[in-house]
Amino acid sequence: MVRGVACLRINLAMRKWMEIAGKKAKSLAEAISGRRSTPSFDGAAIPPADLEKILKAGLAAPSGYNMQPWRFIVVQSREQKKKLRAASYNQAKVEEASAVIVACGDADGWRKDLDEMLEMGRAGGMPESYAAQAQSSVPAYLSSFSSDQMKAWLNKQVMLAYTHMLLMAEVLGYDTAPMEGFEQDRVHEALRLPMSYWVVALLAVGHLKGTDKFDGGRFGLSHTVFGEEFGKALTLK
């Protein structure tokens, strides 16, 4: 209950600050329902404090075994955005965006980070029995993955953090465009990424220029959601 009250106060304080700053404050529900994949950005710079909030929202996401295998490259300079655009099928929004967050997963992250993750866990109350089990079970599980299995696992983990960042940007009054149109090898070359990195998606962030994208519509609950088993309608009482 105390945590809920604290979160509400933070929410209200953030909305008040945004109104003072001249930004349109959004609730999470408004950010989710009103979000569009922005077709064009005006290129105005993002204040460092806002960018930090967006990134930290991603770092707060859950992950398998708490391994947090995501890695993010924030591209803001004109020169680097131009290189990234060339690696993204020449999509203009890459250059127009205030910042493009390149979301990657590190296939070797668990090898380097396991001990530190367990130490953080112990500091947060992780039982020693759990830590001892994870010390052996995590390497046994992740080292058994094929290359394709590892990429699939990284996709799941990274997209959790990615969605946190996208929604935080929208709540803060920014517009976003999730992007999967890029060439893996060319992004690697443009950003000088380690071989163990797998590029999952790009997130363009900024402010809309011109007309927003149309509302494409969404299928309703009856089309996509079932209750208890496939084919049975979900009853919401």
C-alpha positions in Angstrom: 0.0 0.0 0.0 2.8 2.4 0.9 4.6 1.6 -2.4 1.3 2.3 -4.3 0.9 5.7 -2.6 4.5 6.6 -3.4 4.0 5.6 -7.1 0.9 7.8 -7.2 2.7 10.8 -5.8 5.5 10.3 -8.3 3.0 10.1 -11.1 1.2 13.3 -10.0 4.6 15.1 -9.6 5.7 14.0 -13.1 2.4 15.2 -14.6 2.7 18.6 -12.9 6.3 19.0 -14.0 5.3 18.2 -17.6 2.4 20.7 -17.5 4.8 23.4 -16.2 7.3 22.5 -18.9 4.6 22.9 -21.6 4.5 19.2 -22.4 1.3 17.2 -22.7 1.1 14.9 -19.7 -0.2 11.4 -20.4 -1.3 8.6 -18.1 0.0 5.2 -19.0 -3.5 4.3 -20.3 -3.4 7.3 -22.6 0.1 6.5 -23.8 -1.0 3.0 -24.7 -4.3 3.9 -26.4 -3.0 7.0 -28.2 0.4 5.8 -29.4 1.1 5.7 -33.2 4.2 4.7 -35.1 5.4 8.2 -35.8 6.0 8.7 -39.6 8.2 11.8 -39.3 10.1 13.7 -36.5 11.1 17.3 -36.1 14.6 16.5 -34.8 14.5 18.7 -31.7 16.9 17.5 -29.0 15.8 15.5 -26.1 16.9 16.9 -22.7 19.4 14.5 -21.0 17.1 14.2 -18.0 14.3 12.9 -20.1 16.5 10.5 -22.0 17.8 9.1 -18.7 14.3 8.5 -17.5 13.5 6.6 -20.7 16.6 4.4 -20.5 16.2 3.7 -16.8 12.6 2.5 -17.5 14.1 -0.1 -19.8 16.7 -1.2 -17.2 13.9 -1.7 -14.7 12.3 -4.4 -16.9 12.1 -8.1 -15.8 14.3 -10.7 -17.5 14.9 -14.4 -17.4 17.0 -15.3 -14.3 17.4 -11.5 -13.9 20.3 -11.7 -16.4 19.4 -8.4 -18.1 21.1 -9.3 -21.4 20.0 -6.1 -23.1 22.5 -3.5 -24.4 21.4 -0.2 -25.9 23.3 2.2 -28.2 21.8 5.7 -28.2 22.5 7.4 -31.5 22.0 11.2 -31.5 24.8 12.7 -33.7 24.0 13.7 -37.2 26.9 11.6 -38.5 25.9 8.4 -36.8 22.2 8.8 -37.6 23.2 9.1 -41.3 25.2 5.8 -41.0 22.3 4.1 -39.2 19.8 5.3 -41.8 21.9 3.7 -44.6 21.8 0.4 -42.6 18.0 0.8 -42.2 16.8 0.7 -45.8 17.2 4.5 -46.0 14.3 5.3 -43.7 14.2 9.0 -43.2 12.9 8.9 -39.7 16.2 7.5 -38.5 17.9 10.8 -39.3 14.9 12.9 -38.3 14.4 11.4 -34.8 15.9 13.2 -31.8 17.5 9.9 -30.8 17.4 6.3 -32.0 17.9 3.6 -29.4 19.4 0.5 -30.9 18.3 -2.4 -28.8 20.6 -5.3 -28.8 21.0 -8.6 -26.8 24.4 -9.9 -25.8 24.7 -13.6 -26.3 27.7 -13.7 -24.0 26.3 -11.4 -21.3 25.4 -14.2 -18.9 29.0 -15.4 -19.0 30.3 -12.0 -17.9 27.5 -10.8 -15.7 26.3 -13.9 -13.7 28.6 -13.3 -10.6 27.7 -9.6 -10.4 24.0 -10.3 -10.9 24.1 -12.8 -8.0 25.9 -10.3 -5.8 23.2 -7.7 -6.5 20.6 -10.3 -5.7 22.3 -11.2 -2.4 22.3 -7.5 -1.5 18.6 -7.4 -2.2 17.8 -10.4 -0.1 18.4 -13.3 -2.4 18.7 -16.5 -0.3 22.1 -18.1 -0.5 20.5 -21.4 -1.5 18.9 -19.7 -4.6 22.2 -18.1 -5.5 24.0 -21.4 -5.3 21.5 -23.1 -7.5 21.6 -20.2 -10.1 25.4 -20.4 -10.1 25.1 -23.8 -11.8 21.7 -23.8 -13.4 22.0 -20.6 -15.4 25.2 -21.7 -17.2 23.9 -25.2 -17.8 20.7 -23.8 -19.3 22.0 -21.0 -21.5 25.1 -22.8 -22.7 22.9 -25.5 -24.2 21.3 -23.0 -26.6 21.9 -23.2 -30.3 22.6 -19.9 -32.1 18.9 -19.6 -33.1 17.7 -20.5 -29.7 19.9 -17.8 -28.1 18.6 -15.2 -30.6 15.0 -16.2 -29.8 15.7 -15.9 -26.0 17.4 -12.5 -26.5 14.5 -11.2 -28.5 12.1 -12.0 -25.7 14.3 -10.4 -23.0 15.2 -7.3 -25.0 11.7 -6.5 -26.1 10.5 -6.4 -22.4 13.0 -3.6 -21.8 12.3 -2.0 -25.2 8.6 -1.7 -24.5 9.2 -0.2 -21.1 11.3 2.5 -22.8 8.7 3.1 -25.6 5.9 3.6 -23.1 8.0 5.9 -20.8 8.9 8.1 -23.8 5.2 8.3 -24.6 4.2 9.1 -21.0 6.8 11.9 -21.0 5.2 13.5 -24.0 7.4 12.2 -26.8 6.5 10.3 -30.0 8.0 7.0 -30.9 8.5 4.7 -33.9 9.4 1.0 -33.2 11.5 -0.2 -36.2 12.5 -3.7 -37.4 13.5 -2.6 -40.9 17.3 -2.8 -40.8 20.2 -4.9 -42.0 21.9 -6.8 -39.1 25.4 -6.8 -40.6 25.3 -3.2 -41.6 24.1 -2.0 -38.2 26.9 -4.0 -36.7 29.4 -2.3 -39.0 28.0 1.2 -38.5 28.0 1.0 -34.7 31.1 -1.2 -34.3 29.1 -3.8 -32.3 30.8 -6.8 -30.7 30.2 -10.1 -32.5 28.2 -11.4 -29.6 25.5 -8.7 -30.0 22.2 -9.4 -31.8 20.3 -6.3 -32.9 16.7 -6.8 -32.0 15.0 -3.5 -32.9 15.4 0.3 -33.2 13.4 2.8 -31.3 13.1 6.3 -32.8 12.1 8.9 -30.3 11.3 12.6 -30.7 8.4 14.9 -31.6 6.0 14.4 -34.5 6.4 16.6 -37.6 3.4 17.0 -39.8 0.4 14.6 -39.7 0.4 11.6 -37.4 -0.1 8.1 -38.7 -3.7 6.9 -39.2 -5.3 4.6 -36.6 -5.0 1.2 -38.0 -7.4 -0.3 -35.5 -7.0 -3.3 -33.2 -8.8 -6.7 -33.1 -11.0 -7.0 -30.1 -11.0 -9.4 -27.2 -13.4 -11.8 -28.9 -11.0 -12.2 -31.8 -7.7 -12.8 -29.9 -8.4 -13.8 -26.3 -9.8 -17.1 -25.0 -10.8 -18.3 -21.5 -9.2 -21.4 -20.0 -8.6 -23.1 -23.3 -8.5 -22.3 -27.1 -11.9 -21.7 -28.6 -13.7 -20.8 -25.4 -14.9 -17.2 -24.9 -13.4 -15.3 -22.0 -16.1 -14.3 -19.5 -15.3 -11.0 -17.7 -17.5 -10.7 -14.6 
